[in-house]
Amino acid sequence: MRDLPSADALKSVAETSLDDDKAEDIVVIDLAGRAGFADYMVIATGRSDRHVHAMADRLIRKMKQAGLPSVPAEGIERSDWVLIDGGDVIVHLFKSEVRSFYNLEKLWNEEADAREESRDESRALEMAG
């Protein structure tokens, strides 16, 4: 049995595949230490249902070629939001209006900002007391 690819290798596969397929607005969010389910979240936009579907199909194939035994995915039937579970790398492919509605980047960045604010407050209390 061969070793599974690293999170960094899978992130690179995802970024390259999506770039090759002309995905728009590719964003990588580092989840290491922030989430137990993955090390990276990759978010990208497709121009149409057909574009999102094609990007998802190719990315799943490339992740399998990279060494993942299976790559579960949800939403391929509708292709307005496809979630690809690459283990340490989770990929969200959206149509533009769906991406704007859910705004995952803002959700994850707000969580990071709130966590940082809490740490800053704790440090300030430690220094004061």
Backbone as XML, in Angstrom:
<?xml version="1.0"?>
<chain id="A" units="angstrom">
  <residue number="1" name="MET">
    <atom name="N" x="0.846" y="-1.189" z="0.000"/>
    <atom name="CA" x="0.000" y="0.000" z="0.000"/>
    <atom name="C" x="0.886" y="1.245" z="0.000"/>
  </residue>
  <residue number="2" name="ARG">
    <atom name="N" x="0.570" y="2.174" z="-0.881"/>
    <atom name="CA" x="1.397" y="3.370" z="-0.939"/>
    <atom name="C" x="0.888" y="4.423" z="0.035"/>
  </residue>
  <residue number="3" name="ASP">
    <atom name="N" x="1.809" y="5.311" z="0.411"/>
    <atom name="CA" x="1.461" y="6.361" z="1.360"/>
    <atom name="C" x="0.484" y="7.352" z="0.741"/>
  </residue>
  <residue number="4" name="LEU">
    <atom name="N" x="-0.349" y="7.913" z="1.594"/>
    <atom name="CA" x="-1.272" y="8.949" z="1.138"/>
    <atom name="C" x="-0.505" y="10.246" z="0.918"/>
  </residue>
  <residue number="5" name="PRO">
    <atom name="N" x="-0.945" y="11.058" z="-0.029"/>
    <atom name="CA" x="-0.260" y="12.334" z="-0.268"/>
    <atom name="C" x="-0.436" y="13.275" z="0.924"/>
  </residue>
  <residue number="6" name="SER">
    <atom name="N" x="0.530" y="14.148" z="1.127"/>
    <atom name="CA" x="0.467" y="15.120" z="2.222"/>
    <atom name="C" x="-0.595" y="16.174" z="1.926"/>
  </residue>
  <residue number="7" name="ALA">
    <atom name="N" x="-0.984" y="16.902" z="2.969"/>
    <atom name="CA" x="-1.945" y="17.994" z="2.805"/>
    <atom name="C" x="-1.400" y="19.041" z="1.834"/>
  </residue>
  <residue number="8" name="ASP">
    <atom name="N" x="-0.107" y="19.357" z="1.951"/>
    <atom name="CA" x="0.485" y="20.352" z="1.055"/>
    <atom name="C" x="0.466" y="19.877" z="-0.393"/>
  </residue>
  <residue number="9" name="ALA">
    <atom name="N" x="0.723" y="18.582" z="-0.604"/>
    <atom name="CA" x="0.695" y="18.032" z="-1.967"/>
    <atom name="C" x="-0.721" y="18.095" z="-2.534"/>
  </residue>
  <residue number="10" name="LEU">
    <atom name="N" x="-1.712" y="17.750" z="-1.721"/>
    <atom name="CA" x="-3.106" y="17.796" z="-2.181"/>
    <atom name="C" x="-3.556" y="19.225" z="-2.446"/>
  </residue>
  <residue number="11" name="LYS">
    <atom name="N" x="-3.126" y="20.148" z="-1.611"/>
    <atom name="CA" x="-3.451" y="21.569" z="-1.829"/>
    <atom name="C" x="-2.888" y="22.019" z="-3.176"/>
  </residue>
  <residue number="12" name="SER">
    <atom name="N" x="-1.666" y="21.605" z="-3.456"/>
    <atom name="CA" x="-1.029" y="21.960" z="-4.719"/>
    <atom name="C" x="-1.781" y="21.341" z="-5.907"/>
  </residue>
  <residue number="13" name="VAL">
    <atom name="N" x="-2.192" y="20.091" z="-5.769"/>
    <atom name="CA" x="-2.972" y="19.430" z="-6.825"/>
    <atom name="C" x="-4.255" y="20.218" z="-7.080"/>
  </residue>
  <residue number="14" name="ALA">
    <atom name="N" x="-4.935" y="20.598" z="-5.996"/>
    <atom name="CA" x="-6.195" y="21.335" z="-6.135"/>
    <atom name="C" x="-5.968" y="22.687" z="-6.805"/>
  </residue>
  <residue number="15" name="GLU">
    <atom name="N" x="-4.978" y="23.432" z="-6.326"/>
    <atom name="CA" x="-4.719" y="24.756" z="-6.896"/>
    <atom name="C" x="-4.355" y="24.662" z="-8.377"/>
  </residue>
  <residue number="16" name="THR">
    <atom name="N" x="-3.494" y="23.723" z="-8.722"/>
    <atom name="CA" x="-3.065" y="23.564" z="-10.111"/>
    <atom name="C" x="-4.224" y="23.154" z="-11.005"/>
  </residue>
  <residue number="17" name="SER">
    <atom name="N" x="-5.007" y="22.173" z="-10.543"/>
    <atom name="CA" x="-6.150" y="21.701" z="-11.317"/>
    <atom name="C" x="-7.152" y="22.823" z="-11.553"/>
  </residue>
  <residue number="18" name="LEU">
    <atom name="N" x="-7.476" y="23.557" z="-10.504"/>
    <atom name="CA" x="-8.456" y="24.633" z="-10.636"/>
    <atom name="C" x="-7.925" y="25.770" z="-11.508"/>
  </residue>
  <residue number="19" name="ASP">
    <atom name="N" x="-6.646" y="26.081" z="-11.376"/>
    <atom name="CA" x="-6.039" y="27.110" z="-12.222"/>
    <atom name="C" x="-6.058" y="26.671" z="-13.685"/>
  </residue>
  <residue number="20" name="ASP">
    <atom name="N" x="-5.701" y="25.416" z="-13.939"/>
    <atom name="CA" x="-5.721" y="24.880" z="-15.308"/>
    <atom name="C" x="-7.122" y="24.935" z="-15.914"/>
  </residue>
  <residue number="21" name="ASP">
    <atom name="N" x="-8.133" y="24.744" z="-15.054"/>
    <atom name="CA" x="-9.521" y="24.734" z="-15.525"/>
    <atom name="C" x="-10.163" y="26.123" z="-15.524"/>
  </residue>
  <residue number="22" name="LYS">
    <atom name="N" x="-9.339" y="27.149" z="-15.319"/>
    <atom name="CA" x="-9.803" y="28.544" z="-15.375"/>
    <atom name="C" x="-10.843" y="28.873" z="-14.297"/>
  </residue>
  <residue number="23" name="ALA">
    <atom name="N" x="-10.665" y="28.282" z="-13.109"/>
    <atom name="CA" x="-11.515" y="28.657" z="-11.975"/>
    <atom name="C" x="-11.258" y="30.115" z="-11.648"/>
  </residue>
  <residue number="24" name="GLU">
    <atom name="N" x="-12.262" y="30.768" z="-11.108"/>
    <atom name="CA" x="-12.137" y="32.176" z="-10.745"/>
    <atom name="C" x="-11.991" y="32.304" z="-9.229"/>
  </residue>
  <residue number="25" name="ASP">
    <atom name="N" x="-11.248" y="33.303" z="-8.810"/>
    <atom name="CA" x="-11.133" y="33.677" z="-7.405"/>
    <atom name="C" x="-10.810" y="32.486" z="-6.496"/>
  </residue>
  <residue number="26" name="ILE">
    <atom name="N" x="-9.696" y="31.817" z="-6.773"/>
    <atom name="CA" x="-9.267" y="30.679" z="-5.958"/>
    <atom name="C" x="-8.698" y="31.205" z="-4.637"/>
  </residue>
  <residue number="27" name="VAL">
    <atom name="N" x="-9.249" y="30.715" z="-3.528"/>
    <atom name="CA" x="-8.811" y="31.119" z="-2.198"/>
    <atom name="C" x="-8.449" y="29.867" z="-1.408"/>
  </residue>
  <residue number="28" name="VAL">
    <atom name="N" x="-7.318" y="29.903" z="-0.713"/>
    <atom name="CA" x="-6.906" y="28.806" z="0.161"/>
    <atom name="C" x="-6.914" y="29.326" z="1.594"/>
  </residue>
  <residue number="29" name="ILE">
    <atom name="N" x="-7.639" y="28.628" z="2.458"/>
    <atom name="CA" x="-7.699" y="28.991" z="3.873"/>
    <atom name="C" x="-6.950" y="27.923" z="4.657"/>
  </residue>
  <residue number="30" name="ASP">
    <atom name="N" x="-5.968" y="28.345" z="5.421"/>
    <atom name="CA" x="-5.182" y="27.433" z="6.253"/>
    <atom name="C" x="-5.988" y="27.115" z="7.506"/>
  </residue>
  <residue number="31" name="LEU">
    <atom name="N" x="-6.360" y="25.852" z="7.664"/>
    <atom name="CA" x="-7.169" y="25.428" z="8.807"/>
    <atom name="C" x="-6.351" y="24.731" z="9.887"/>
  </residue>
  <residue number="32" name="ALA">
    <atom name="N" x="-5.056" y="24.552" z="9.646"/>
    <atom name="CA" x="-4.212" y="23.842" z="10.616"/>
    <atom name="C" x="-4.320" y="24.517" z="11.980"/>
  </residue>
  <residue number="33" name="GLY">
    <atom name="N" x="-4.652" y="23.748" z="12.982"/>
    <atom name="CA" x="-4.800" y="24.275" z="14.326"/>
    <atom name="C" x="-6.132" y="24.967" z="14.575"/>
  </residue>
  <residue number="34" name="ARG">
    <atom name="N" x="-6.942" y="25.107" z="13.539"/>
    <atom name="CA" x="-8.242" y="25.775" z="13.661"/>
    <atom name="C" x="-9.402" y="24.818" z="13.510"/>
  </residue>
  <residue number="35" name="ALA">
    <atom name="N" x="-9.176" y="23.720" z="12.810"/>
    <atom name="CA" x="-10.254" y="22.758" z="12.551"/>
    <atom name="C" x="-9.679" y="21.351" z="12.577"/>
  </residue>
  <residue number="36" name="GLY">
    <atom name="N" x="-10.433" y="20.431" z="13.089"/>
    <atom name="CA" x="-9.966" y="19.054" z="13.166"/>
    <atom name="C" x="-10.251" y="18.242" z="11.919"/>
  </residue>
  <residue number="37" name="PHE">
    <atom name="N" x="-11.043" y="18.776" z="11.002"/>
    <atom name="CA" x="-11.462" y="17.989" z="9.851"/>
    <atom name="C" x="-10.556" y="18.121" z="8.631"/>
  </residue>
  <residue number="38" name="ALA">
    <atom name="N" x="-9.710" y="19.131" z="8.574"/>
    <atom name="CA" x="-8.832" y="19.322" z="7.416"/>
    <atom name="C" x="-7.746" y="20.337" z="7.746"/>
  </residue>
  <residue number="39" name="ASP">
    <atom name="N" x="-6.686" y="20.326" z="6.939"/>
    <atom name="CA" x="-5.613" y="21.308" z="7.085"/>
    <atom name="C" x="-5.826" y="22.528" z="6.195"/>
  </residue>
  <residue number="40" name="TYR">
    <atom name="N" x="-6.513" y="22.317" z="5.066"/>
    <atom name="CA" x="-6.762" y="23.416" z="4.131"/>
    <atom name="C" x="-8.180" y="23.343" z="3.589"/>
  </residue>
  <residue number="41" name="MET">
    <atom name="N" x="-8.727" y="24.516" z="3.318"/>
    <atom name="CA" x="-9.984" y="24.631" z="2.599"/>
    <atom name="C" x="-9.690" y="25.460" z="1.356"/>
  </residue>
  <residue number="42" name="VAL">
    <atom name="N" x="-10.060" y="24.924" z="0.211"/>
    <atom name="CA" x="-9.874" y="25.633" z="-1.050"/>
    <atom name="C" x="-11.259" y="25.989" z="-1.572"/>
  </residue>
  <residue number="43" name="ILE">
    <atom name="N" x="-11.418" y="27.244" z="-1.952"/>
    <atom name="CA" x="-12.701" y="27.733" z="-2.454"/>
    <atom name="C" x="-12.454" y="28.352" z="-3.823"/>
  </residue>
  <residue number="44" name="ALA">
    <atom name="N" x="-13.323" y="28.020" z="-4.785"/>
    <atom name="CA" x="-13.179" y="28.579" z="-6.128"/>
    <atom name="C" x="-14.553" y="28.714" z="-6.771"/>
  </residue>
  <residue number="45" name="THR">
    <atom name="N" x="-14.610" y="29.541" z="-7.802"/>
    <atom name="CA" x="-15.851" y="29.816" z="-8.501"/>
    <atom name="C" x="-15.760" y="29.359" z="-9.951"/>
  </residue>
  <residue number="46" name="GLY">
    <atom name="N" x="-16.865" y="28.785" z="-10.425"/>
    <atom name="CA" x="-17.003" y="28.432" z="-11.834"/>
    <atom name="C" x="-18.022" y="29.343" z="-12.489"/>
  </residue>
  <residue number="47" name="ARG">
    <atom name="N" x="-17.927" y="29.463" z="-13.792"/>
    <atom name="CA" x="-18.794" y="30.393" z="-14.527"/>
    <atom name="C" x="-20.218" y="29.863" z="-14.737"/>
  </residue>
  <residue number="48" name="SER">
    <atom name="N" x="-20.391" y="28.542" z="-14.660"/>
    <atom name="CA" x="-21.707" y="27.941" z="-14.923"/>
    <atom name="C" x="-21.770" y="26.573" z="-14.235"/>
  </residue>
  <residue number="49" name="ASP">
    <atom name="N" x="-22.964" y="25.970" z="-14.233"/>
    <atom name="CA" x="-23.106" y="24.616" z="-13.689"/>
    <atom name="C" x="-22.143" y="23.654" z="-14.396"/>
  </residue>
  <residue number="50" name="ARG">
    <atom name="N" x="-22.103" y="23.780" z="-15.701"/>
    <atom name="CA" x="-21.259" y="22.886" z="-16.504"/>
    <atom name="C" x="-19.778" y="23.070" z="-16.148"/>
  </residue>
  <residue number="51" name="HIS">
    <atom name="N" x="-19.341" y="24.302" z="-15.960"/>
    <atom name="CA" x="-17.954" y="24.596" z="-15.605"/>
    <atom name="C" x="-17.623" y="24.009" z="-14.230"/>
  </residue>
  <residue number="52" name="VAL">
    <atom name="N" x="-18.502" y="24.234" z="-13.232"/>
    <atom name="CA" x="-18.290" y="23.688" z="-11.889"/>
    <atom name="C" x="-18.212" y="22.167" z="-11.946"/>
  </residue>
  <residue number="53" name="HIS">
    <atom name="N" x="-19.127" y="21.554" z="-12.690"/>
    <atom name="CA" x="-19.156" y="20.090" z="-12.822"/>
    <atom name="C" x="-17.851" y="19.569" z="-13.430"/>
  </residue>
  <residue number="54" name="ALA">
    <atom name="N" x="-17.407" y="20.200" z="-14.507"/>
    <atom name="CA" x="-16.172" y="19.766" z="-15.181"/>
    <atom name="C" x="-14.964" y="19.930" z="-14.260"/>
  </residue>
  <residue number="55" name="MET">
    <atom name="N" x="-14.891" y="21.049" z="-13.533"/>
    <atom name="CA" x="-13.766" y="21.254" z="-12.603"/>
    <atom name="C" x="-13.772" y="20.179" z="-11.520"/>
  </residue>
  <residue number="56" name="ALA">
    <atom name="N" x="-14.948" y="19.867" z="-10.991"/>
    <atom name="CA" x="-15.063" y="18.858" z="-9.940"/>
    <atom name="C" x="-14.619" y="17.489" z="-10.448"/>
  </residue>
  <residue number="57" name="ASP">
    <atom name="N" x="-15.098" y="17.099" z="-11.620"/>
    <atom name="CA" x="-14.715" y="15.796" z="-12.193"/>
    <atom name="C" x="-13.204" y="15.680" z="-12.355"/>
  </residue>
  <residue number="58" name="ARG">
    <atom name="N" x="-12.598" y="16.708" z="-12.935"/>
    <atom name="CA" x="-11.147" y="16.661" z="-13.161"/>
    <atom name="C" x="-10.370" y="16.665" z="-11.852"/>
  </residue>
  <residue number="59" name="LEU">
    <atom name="N" x="-10.818" y="17.461" z="-10.892"/>
    <atom name="CA" x="-10.109" y="17.514" z="-9.617"/>
    <atom name="C" x="-10.198" y="16.169" z="-8.886"/>
  </residue>
  <residue number="60" name="ILE">
    <atom name="N" x="-11.342" y="15.555" z="-8.895"/>
    <atom name="CA" x="-11.489" y="14.235" z="-8.262"/>
    <atom name="C" x="-10.537" y="13.240" z="-8.911"/>
  </residue>
  <residue number="61" name="ARG">
    <atom name="N" x="-10.483" y="13.232" z="-10.238"/>
    <atom name="CA" x="-9.553" y="12.335" z="-10.961"/>
    <atom name="C" x="-8.108" y="12.608" z="-10.574"/>
  </residue>
  <residue number="62" name="LYS">
    <atom name="N" x="-7.731" y="13.892" z="-10.506"/>
    <atom name="CA" x="-6.337" y="14.243" z="-10.189"/>
    <atom name="C" x="-5.981" y="13.891" z="-8.745"/>
  </residue>
  <residue number="63" name="MET">
    <atom name="N" x="-6.931" y="14.027" z="-7.824"/>
    <atom name="CA" x="-6.664" y="13.644" z="-6.433"/>
    <atom name="C" x="-6.470" y="12.131" z="-6.314"/>
  </residue>
  <residue number="64" name="LYS">
    <atom name="N" x="-7.244" y="11.379" z="-7.092"/>
    <atom name="CA" x="-7.067" y="9.919" z="-7.097"/>
    <atom name="C" x="-5.712" y="9.556" z="-7.709"/>
  </residue>
  <residue number="65" name="GLN">
    <atom name="N" x="-5.342" y="10.242" z="-8.775"/>
    <atom name="CA" x="-4.033" y="9.993" z="-9.393"/>
    <atom name="C" x="-2.898" y="10.341" z="-8.438"/>
  </residue>
  <residue number="66" name="ALA">
    <atom name="N" x="-3.139" y="11.313" z="-7.553"/>
    <atom name="CA" x="-2.114" y="11.721" z="-6.582"/>
    <atom name="C" x="-1.969" y="10.702" z="-5.452"/>
  </residue>
  <residue number="67" name="GLY">
    <atom name="N" x="-2.935" y="9.767" z="-5.348"/>
    <atom name="CA" x="-2.795" y="8.708" z="-4.354"/>
    <atom name="C" x="-3.925" y="8.535" z="-3.366"/>
  </residue>
  <residue number="68" name="LEU">
    <atom name="N" x="-4.992" y="9.347" z="-3.469"/>
    <atom name="CA" x="-6.129" y="9.136" z="-2.575"/>
    <atom name="C" x="-6.947" y="7.950" z="-3.091"/>
  </residue>
  <residue number="69" name="PRO">
    <atom name="N" x="-7.278" y="6.999" z="-2.228"/>
    <atom name="CA" x="-8.034" y="5.835" z="-2.685"/>
    <atom name="C" x="-9.470" y="6.181" z="-3.084"/>
  </residue>
  <residue number="70" name="SER">
    <atom name="N" x="-10.073" y="7.137" z="-2.395"/>
    <atom name="CA" x="-11.411" y="7.591" z="-2.782"/>
    <atom name="C" x="-11.526" y="9.077" z="-2.463"/>
  </residue>
  <residue number="71" name="VAL">
    <atom name="N" x="-12.367" y="9.736" z="-3.228"/>
    <atom name="CA" x="-12.562" y="11.177" z="-3.053"/>
    <atom name="C" x="-14.073" y="11.439" z="-3.073"/>
  </residue>
  <residue number="72" name="PRO">
    <atom name="N" x="-14.698" y="11.392" z="-1.889"/>
    <atom name="CA" x="-16.138" y="11.643" z="-1.838"/>
    <atom name="C" x="-16.468" y="13.076" z="-2.253"/>
  </residue>
  <residue number="73" name="ALA">
    <atom name="N" x="-17.626" y="13.237" z="-2.870"/>
    <atom name="CA" x="-18.065" y="14.569" z="-3.285"/>
    <atom name="C" x="-19.581" y="14.661" z="-3.143"/>
  </residue>
  <residue number="74" name="GLU">
    <atom name="N" x="-20.037" y="15.857" z="-2.839"/>
    <atom name="CA" x="-21.467" y="16.145" z="-2.721"/>
    <atom name="C" x="-21.816" y="17.292" z="-3.653"/>
  </residue>
  <residue number="75" name="GLY">
    <atom name="N" x="-22.996" y="17.223" z="-4.256"/>
    <atom name="CA" x="-23.504" y="18.343" z="-5.036"/>
    <atom name="C" x="-23.193" y="18.307" z="-6.517"/>
  </residue>
  <residue number="76" name="ILE">
    <atom name="N" x="-22.552" y="17.245" z="-6.994"/>
    <atom name="CA" x="-22.174" y="17.204" z="-8.410"/>
    <atom name="C" x="-23.414" y="17.212" z="-9.314"/>
  </residue>
  <residue number="77" name="GLU">
    <atom name="N" x="-24.503" y="16.616" z="-8.838"/>
    <atom name="CA" x="-25.713" y="16.551" z="-9.658"/>
    <atom name="C" x="-26.199" y="17.949" z="-10.056"/>
  </residue>
  <residue number="78" name="ARG">
    <atom name="N" x="-26.242" y="18.869" z="-9.094"/>
    <atom name="CA" x="-26.721" y="20.227" z="-9.360"/>
    <atom name="C" x="-25.601" y="21.148" z="-9.817"/>
  </residue>
  <residue number="79" name="SER">
    <atom name="N" x="-24.425" y="20.945" z="-9.271"/>
    <atom name="CA" x="-23.219" y="21.696" z="-9.641"/>
    <atom name="C" x="-23.317" y="23.200" z="-9.426"/>
  </residue>
  <residue number="80" name="ASP">
    <atom name="N" x="-24.117" y="23.631" z="-8.433"/>
    <atom name="CA" x="-24.048" y="25.051" z="-8.075"/>
    <atom name="C" x="-23.135" y="25.222" z="-6.861"/>
  </residue>
  <residue number="81" name="TRP">
    <atom name="N" x="-22.972" y="24.131" z="-6.080"/>
    <atom name="CA" x="-22.013" y="24.077" z="-4.979"/>
    <atom name="C" x="-21.570" y="22.627" z="-4.858"/>
  </residue>
  <residue number="82" name="VAL">
    <atom name="N" x="-20.327" y="22.372" z="-5.145"/>
    <atom name="CA" x="-19.782" y="21.021" z="-5.032"/>
    <atom name="C" x="-18.751" y="21.011" z="-3.912"/>
  </residue>
  <residue number="83" name="LEU">
    <atom name="N" x="-18.902" y="20.065" z="-3.002"/>
    <atom name="CA" x="-17.959" y="19.863" z="-1.906"/>
    <atom name="C" x="-17.166" y="18.597" z="-2.217"/>
  </residue>
  <residue number="84" name="ILE">
    <atom name="N" x="-15.852" y="18.731" z="-2.269"/>
    <atom name="CA" x="-14.967" y="17.597" z="-2.535"/>
    <atom name="C" x="-14.142" y="17.358" z="-1.284"/>
  </residue>
  <residue number="85" name="ASP">
    <atom name="N" x="-14.219" y="16.144" z="-0.764"/>
    <atom name="CA" x="-13.515" y="15.782" z="0.463"/>
    <atom name="C" x="-12.217" y="15.063" z="0.106"/>
  </residue>
  <residue number="86" name="GLY">
    <atom name="N" x="-11.145" y="15.843" z="0.090"/>
    <atom name="CA" x="-9.837" y="15.277" z="-0.201"/>
    <atom name="C" x="-9.072" y="14.931" z="1.071"/>
  </residue>
  <residue number="87" name="GLY">
    <atom name="N" x="-9.803" y="14.618" z="2.138"/>
    <atom name="CA" x="-9.152" y="14.280" z="3.399"/>
    <atom name="C" x="-8.632" y="15.533" z="4.079"/>
  </residue>
  <residue number="88" name="ASP">
    <atom name="N" x="-7.341" y="15.768" z="3.977"/>
    <atom name="CA" x="-6.731" y="16.945" z="4.608"/>
    <atom name="C" x="-7.013" y="18.243" z="3.854"/>
  </residue>
  <residue number="89" name="VAL">
    <atom name="N" x="-7.612" y="18.123" z="2.672"/>
    <atom name="CA" x="-7.946" y="19.304" z="1.864"/>
    <atom name="C" x="-9.403" y="19.198" z="1.427"/>
  </residue>
  <residue number="90" name="ILE">
    <atom name="N" x="-10.194" y="20.157" z="1.866"/>
    <atom name="CA" x="-11.603" y="20.224" z="1.495"/>
    <atom name="C" x="-11.738" y="21.299" z="0.426"/>
  </residue>
  <residue number="91" name="VAL">
    <atom name="N" x="-12.443" y="20.975" z="-0.654"/>
    <atom name="CA" x="-12.596" y="21.925" z="-1.759"/>
    <atom name="C" x="-14.073" y="22.250" z="-1.955"/>
  </residue>
  <residue number="92" name="HIS">
    <atom name="N" x="-14.378" y="23.532" z="-2.017"/>
    <atom name="CA" x="-15.723" y="24.018" z="-2.316"/>
    <atom name="C" x="-15.676" y="24.694" z="-3.674"/>
  </residue>
  <residue number="93" name="LEU">
    <atom name="N" x="-16.483" y="24.207" z="-4.603"/>
    <atom name="CA" x="-16.603" y="24.826" z="-5.921"/>
    <atom name="C" x="-18.013" y="25.397" z="-6.031"/>
  </residue>
  <residue number="94" name="PHE">
    <atom name="N" x="-18.103" y="26.666" z="-6.363"/>
    <atom name="CA" x="-19.385" y="27.364" z="-6.383"/>
    <atom name="C" x="-19.648" y="28.027" z="-7.723"/>
  </residue>
  <residue number="95" name="LYS">
    <atom name="N" x="-20.936" y="28.229" z="-8.009"/>
    <atom name="CA" x="-21.319" y="29.243" z="-8.973"/>
    <atom name="C" x="-21.260" y="30.562" z="-8.211"/>
  </residue>
  <residue number="96" name="SER">
    <atom name="N" x="-21.050" y="31.647" z="-8.908"/>
    <atom name="CA" x="-20.792" y="32.941" z="-8.286"/>
    <atom name="C" x="-21.860" y="33.364" z="-7.273"/>
  </residue>
  <residue number="97" name="GLU">
    <atom name="N" x="-23.122" y="33.281" z="-7.658"/>
    <atom name="CA" x="-24.186" y="33.757" z="-6.763"/>
    <atom name="C" x="-24.303" y="32.896" z="-5.503"/>
  </residue>
  <residue number="98" name="VAL">
    <atom name="N" x="-24.020" y="31.615" z="-5.608"/>
    <atom name="CA" x="-24.085" y="30.722" z="-4.447"/>
    <atom name="C" x="-22.908" y="31.017" z="-3.511"/>
  </residue>
  <residue number="99" name="ARG">
    <atom name="N" x="-21.745" y="31.243" z="-4.094"/>
    <atom name="CA" x="-20.576" y="31.586" z="-3.278"/>
    <atom name="C" x="-20.811" y="32.881" z="-2.511"/>
  </residue>
  <residue number="100" name="SER">
    <atom name="N" x="-21.380" y="33.870" z="-3.177"/>
    <atom name="CA" x="-21.671" y="35.143" z="-2.516"/>
    <atom name="C" x="-22.661" y="34.964" z="-1.371"/>
  </residue>
  <residue number="101" name="PHE">
    <atom name="N" x="-23.659" y="34.111" z="-1.572"/>
    <atom name="CA" x="-24.674" y="33.890" z="-0.553"/>
    <atom name="C" x="-24.084" y="33.263" z="0.706"/>
  </residue>
  <residue number="102" name="TYR">
    <atom name="N" x="-23.287" y="32.205" z="0.551"/>
    <atom name="CA" x="-22.747" y="31.494" z="1.714"/>
    <atom name="C" x="-21.499" y="32.158" z="2.295"/>
  </residue>
  <residue number="103" name="ASN">
    <atom name="N" x="-20.711" y="32.806" z="1.460"/>
    <atom name="CA" x="-19.551" y="33.590" z="1.883"/>
    <atom name="C" x="-18.686" y="32.871" z="2.922"/>
  </residue>
  <residue number="104" name="LEU">
    <atom name="N" x="-18.226" y="31.683" z="2.581"/>
    <atom name="CA" x="-17.420" y="30.879" z="3.504"/>
    <atom name="C" x="-16.136" y="31.573" z="3.932"/>
  </residue>
  <residue number="105" name="GLU">
    <atom name="N" x="-15.522" y="32.345" z="3.034"/>
    <atom name="CA" x="-14.292" y="33.040" z="3.408"/>
    <atom name="C" x="-14.537" y="33.969" z="4.585"/>
  </residue>
  <residue number="106" name="LYS">
    <atom name="N" x="-15.625" y="34.711" z="4.527"/>
    <atom name="CA" x="-15.936" y="35.644" z="5.608"/>
    <atom name="C" x="-16.201" y="34.881" z="6.901"/>
  </residue>
  <residue number="107" name="LEU">
    <atom name="N" x="-16.936" y="33.801" z="6.808"/>
    <atom name="CA" x="-17.236" y="32.987" z="7.984"/>
    <atom name="C" x="-15.961" y="32.517" z="8.666"/>
  </residue>
  <residue number="108" name="TRP">
    <atom name="N" x="-15.030" y="31.968" z="7.885"/>
    <atom name="CA" x="-13.787" y="31.449" z="8.463"/>
    <atom name="C" x="-12.865" y="32.565" z="8.916"/>
  </residue>
  <residue number="109" name="ASN">
    <atom name="N" x="-12.853" y="33.690" z="8.209"/>
    <atom name="CA" x="-12.020" y="34.812" z="8.624"/>
    <atom name="C" x="-12.570" y="35.477" z="9.875"/>
  </residue>
  <residue number="110" name="GLU">
    <atom name="N" x="-13.901" y="35.577" z="10.008"/>
    <atom name="CA" x="-14.491" y="36.142" z="11.220"/>
    <atom name="C" x="-14.168" y="35.267" z="12.426"/>
  </residue>
  <residue number="111" name="GLU">
    <atom name="N" x="-14.220" y="33.945" z="12.219"/>
    <atom name="CA" x="-13.887" y="33.028" z="13.313"/>
    <atom name="C" x="-12.437" y="33.229" z="13.737"/>
  </residue>
  <residue number="112" name="ALA">
    <atom name="N" x="-11.555" y="33.358" z="12.772"/>
    <atom name="CA" x="-10.132" y="33.576" z="13.077"/>
    <atom name="C" x="-9.942" y="34.916" z="13.780"/>
  </residue>
  <residue number="113" name="ASP">
    <atom name="N" x="-10.646" y="35.959" z="13.310"/>
    <atom name="CA" x="-10.546" y="37.272" z="13.940"/>
    <atom name="C" x="-11.047" y="37.233" z="15.381"/>
  </residue>
  <residue number="114" name="ALA">
    <atom name="N" x="-12.162" y="36.546" z="15.614"/>
    <atom name="CA" x="-12.722" y="36.446" z="16.965"/>
    <atom name="C" x="-11.771" y="35.699" z="17.882"/>
  </residue>
  <residue number="115" name="ARG">
    <atom name="N" x="-11.155" y="34.644" z="17.370"/>
    <atom name="CA" x="-10.205" y="33.864" z="18.172"/>
    <atom name="C" x="-8.986" y="34.714" z="18.520"/>
  </residue>
  <residue number="116" name="GLU">
    <atom name="N" x="-8.509" y="35.491" z="17.548"/>
    <atom name="CA" x="-7.354" y="36.366" z="17.769"/>
    <atom name="C" x="-7.695" y="37.453" z="18.785"/>
  </residue>
  <residue number="117" name="GLU">
    <atom name="N" x="-8.893" y="38.017" z="18.683"/>
    <atom name="CA" x="-9.343" y="39.032" z="19.636"/>
    <atom name="C" x="-9.371" y="38.470" z="21.053"/>
  </residue>
  <residue number="118" name="SER">
    <atom name="N" x="-9.864" y="37.252" z="21.185"/>
    <atom name="CA" x="-9.940" y="36.596" z="22.490"/>
    <atom name="C" x="-8.537" y="36.382" z="23.059"/>
  </residue>
  <residue number="119" name="ARG">
    <atom name="N" x="-7.601" y="35.970" z="22.206"/>
    <atom name="CA" x="-6.211" y="35.783" z="22.654"/>
    <atom name="C" x="-5.607" y="37.112" z="23.109"/>
  </residue>
  <residue number="120" name="ASP">
    <atom name="N" x="-5.866" y="38.179" z="22.341"/>
    <atom name="CA" x="-5.347" y="39.505" z="22.692"/>
    <atom name="C" x="-5.892" y="39.961" z="24.039"/>
  </residue>
  <residue number="121" name="GLU">
    <atom name="N" x="-7.194" y="39.735" z="24.261"/>
    <atom name="CA" x="-7.808" y="40.113" z="25.531"/>
    <atom name="C" x="-7.195" y="39.317" z="26.690"/>
  </residue>
  <residue number="122" name="SER">
    <atom name="N" x="-6.959" y="38.023" z="26.474"/>
    <atom name="CA" x="-6.360" y="37.184" z="27.510"/>
    <atom name="C" x="-4.952" y="37.662" z="27.850"/>
  </residue>
  <residue number="123" name="ARG">
    <atom name="N" x="-4.191" y="38.004" z="26.820"/>
    <atom name="CA" x="-2.814" y="38.510" z="27.049"/>
    <atom name="C" x="-2.856" y="39.823" z="27.833"/>
  </residue>
  <residue number="124" name="ALA">
    <atom name="N" x="-3.782" y="40.702" z="27.476"/>
    <atom name="CA" x="-3.897" y="41.991" z="28.148"/>
    <atom name="C" x="-4.253" y="41.794" z="29.614"/>
  </residue>
  <residue number="125" name="LEU">
    <atom name="N" x="-5.151" y="40.840" z="29.892"/>
    <atom name="CA" x="-5.524" y="40.559" z="31.280"/>
    <atom name="C" x="-4.355" y="39.974" z="32.057"/>
  </residue>
  <residue number="126" name="GLU">
    <atom name="N" x="-3.582" y="39.100" z="31.410"/>
    <atom name="CA" x="-2.401" y="38.511" z="32.069"/>
    <atom name="C" x="-1.379" y="39.591" z="32.416"/>
  </residue>
  <residue number="127" name="MET">
    <atom name="N" x="-1.159" y="40.502" z="31.486"/>
    <atom name="CA" x="-0.192" y="41.572" z="31.703"/>
    <atom name="C" x="-0.659" y="42.536" z="32.795"/>
  </residue>
  <residue number="128" name="ALA">
    <atom name="N" x="-1.972" y="42.787" z="32.833"/>
    <atom name="CA" x="-2.511" y="43.732" z="33.811"/>
    <atom name="C" x="-2.565" y="43.131" z="35.221"/>
  </residue>
  <residue number="129" name="GLY">
    <atom name="N" x="-2.740" y="41.825" z="35.276"/>
    <atom name="CA" x="-2.950" y="41.221" z="36.591"/>
    <atom name="C" x="-1.755" y="40.540" z="37.075"/>
  </residue>
</chain>
